[in-house]
């Protein structure tokens, strides 16, 4: 993601700064409409996610009582009843991160396709560029709220400990619960990061670049007569192939043998 921003910044500099991005009034063109509508649904949900995260107060008192009075079944049940719906919210936030990653990929495909420079993409597809900025804004805000709310980690840790205890006691730990063990493991990795949403976008960008490398590698492995035309199209129509910010691996893959 940093490399993308670096490319955009340098390209703007090379154009003498003659560039205007209308973040307030940018409207999707017919060519942008499909991607814009898909991403817009996710951004609308993002507002709900932020509102719910901001209001997340946790079950700290119930958990403290359960830890201090382990022998009282009623107290344990109260803590569990308080934590389960909260973990349902954490599940929703995690699942939203997967939607956001898909939206980012759609935007990257649209804003980096060959035929135009990065600045031209921003000039011609301002509505999508605005959505890209909105995703970054949401990401920073989500991670800020997460980092300043220790209840998130505390609630989820208590949930996982209770699930483990239920298994040890041969009780059904997954049936009827908001999060089964497999999903809990994935969520644990997500919330273990100080900035989980930013890591999601970073990983998504890395996958996007890796897929590009994979496509080129597959082409290189085919009989030259069947794919040379496609490789030449990549070699000679990709404007920034030889830029310093383009991966050396991609440049090497497209070298003429």
Residue pairs with C-beta under 8 A, 6 or more apart in sequence:
1 201
1 202
1 205
3 245
4 108
4 112
4 118
4 205
6 245
7 118
7 240
7 243
7 245
8 118
8 119
8 122
10 245
11 117
11 118
11 119
12 19
12 119
15 119
19 119
19 122
19 123
21 122
21 123
21 126
21 129
21 130
22 126
23 130
23 133
26 126
26 127
26 129
26 130
27 127
28 36
28 37
28 127
28 128
29 124
29 125
29 127
31 125
32 110
32 125
32 127
32 128
35 106
35 107
35 110
35 128
36 127
36 128
36 131
38 103
38 106
39 103
39 106
39 107
39 128
39 131
39 135
40 131
42 96
42 99
42 100
42 102
42 103
43 103
43 131
43 134
43 135
43 138
45 96
45 99
46 96
46 100
46 134
46 135
46 138
49 92
49 93
49 96
49 138
49 142
50 138
50 141
50 142
50 145
52 89
52 92
52 93
53 93
53 142
53 145
53 146
53 149
54 145
56 86
56 89
56 145
56 149
56 151
56 152
57 151
58 86
58 149
58 151
58 152
58 154
58 155
59 79
59 82
59 83
59 86
59 151
59 155
59 158
60 151
60 154
62 78
62 79
62 82
62 83
63 79
63 82
63 83
63 154
63 155
63 158
65 75
65 78
65 79
66 75
66 76
66 78
66 79
66 80
66 158
69 75
70 76
79 158
80 162
83 155
83 158
83 159
83 162
84 159
84 177
84 178
85 178
86 155
87 155
87 156
87 159
87 178
87 179
88 178
88 179
90 152
90 155
90 156
90 179
90 187
90 191
91 178
91 179
91 183
91 187
93 142
94 186
94 187
94 190
94 191
97 190
97 196
97 197
97 200
98 200
100 135
100 138
100 139
100 197
100 200
100 201
101 200
101 201
101 203
101 204
103 131
103 135
104 132
104 135
104 201
104 204
104 205
104 208
105 204
105 207
105 208
107 128
107 131
107 132
107 135
108 205
108 208
109 208
110 121
110 125
110 128
111 118
111 121
111 122
111 125
111 128
111 129
111 132
112 118
112 121
113 121
114 234
114 237
114 238
114 239
115 237
116 124
116 239
117 239
117 240
118 240
121 129
122 129
135 201
136 201
138 197
139 197
139 198
139 201
140 198
142 196
142 197
143 194
143 195
143 196
143 197
143 198
146 152
146 191
146 195
146 196
146 197
147 194
147 195
152 191
153 191
156 187
156 188
156 191
159 179
159 184
160 184
160 188
163 173
163 174
163 177
163 181
163 184
164 173
166 172
166 173
167 173
173 181
174 180
174 181
179 187
190 196
190 200
193 199
209 247
212 250
213 247
213 249
213 250
213 253
216 231
216 234
216 250
216 253
216 254
217 253
219 227
219 230
219 231
219 234
220 227
220 231
220 253
231 254
234 241
234 254
235 241
235 254
235 256
238 254
240 246
241 250
241 251
241 254
242 251
